[in-house]
Amino acid sequence: MANVVKQFGVFLAPHRDDVARKEQAIAADELGYGAVWLGTGPNSVGDLAFVEDILAATERITVATAIVNMWVDEPETLAASYHRLADRYGDRLLLGIGVGHPESVTGYRGPYAKIVDYLDRLDAAGVPAGARVLAALGDRMLKLAAERTAGAHPYLVPVAHTRHARAVLGAGKLLAPEQKVVVDDDPAAARAIGRPYVRTPYLGLRNYVNNLLRHGYTEADVAGGGSDRLIDDLVLHGTPDTVAKGLRSHVDAGADHVAVQVLGPSPEAERENQRRLAEELL
């Protein structure tokens, strides 16, 4: 897991197809980012086939799942895939795992017990705690991440959450929040790009909304498509220098690593802005 502790990586969400994401991952590797986080969506990814494709196409970057959904993929299947890839690629592989959100899973109940059981079964299958991180927002999950994994990968969080999460995790545990950005210094244009990625589905999911309410936002902020204040915090915008300063705020608040999700009108635009940000960040 050595590479992932470099301060900045790239988050590649599944709204882009795998061909585009592979090109972005290769570019991120060449630019010197520390990790590429592969958003998985709701589908099964336990065979880690796409992860393997990215590992084979890159040379040094850590490749992380974000996330393997515990309701979808059995831990024994994931463990077998982990061992296959770890034997070849070593600590370039990082398993991001979590329970997702209740609105997307039929029969979602007892998420804490589900996670504990899943981690127990990964332990039994020989997957080391240091090779996995937990998608965690609230204190109970953050504490579990500290006890049973290398650390936490919170998604859709402001800097205030990063500061709080560091206090809960304690020292020595990886804290790697995701942060959306739009490289555009026109606030209206940037919000027009960023707001849809916050509104749908996240402002309709109670775990994300409740987390935002715990960290300084109001019911008015999370209503509709989100207030400008909320969108500006969750989707940083501006020149590359301005965006880079915002990303470093997570590091100043205690993050070891920030998974930067660059949003734009096309994969080509996103890849170009990855490059522009690399000049400021790396």
PyMOL commands that set and color helices and strands:
alter all, ss='L'
color gray80, all
select helices_A, chain A and resi 3-5+18-31+49-57+75-92+102-104+111-124+129-131+139-148+159-169+187-199+202-204+206-214+219-222+228-234+240-252+267-281
alter helices_A, ss='H'
color red, helices_A
select strands_A, chain A and resi 8-12+35-39+62-66+68-69+93-98+132-134+151-152+174-175+178-183+235-238+258-262
alter strands_A, ss='S'
color yellow, strands_A
deselect
rebuild
show_as cartoon
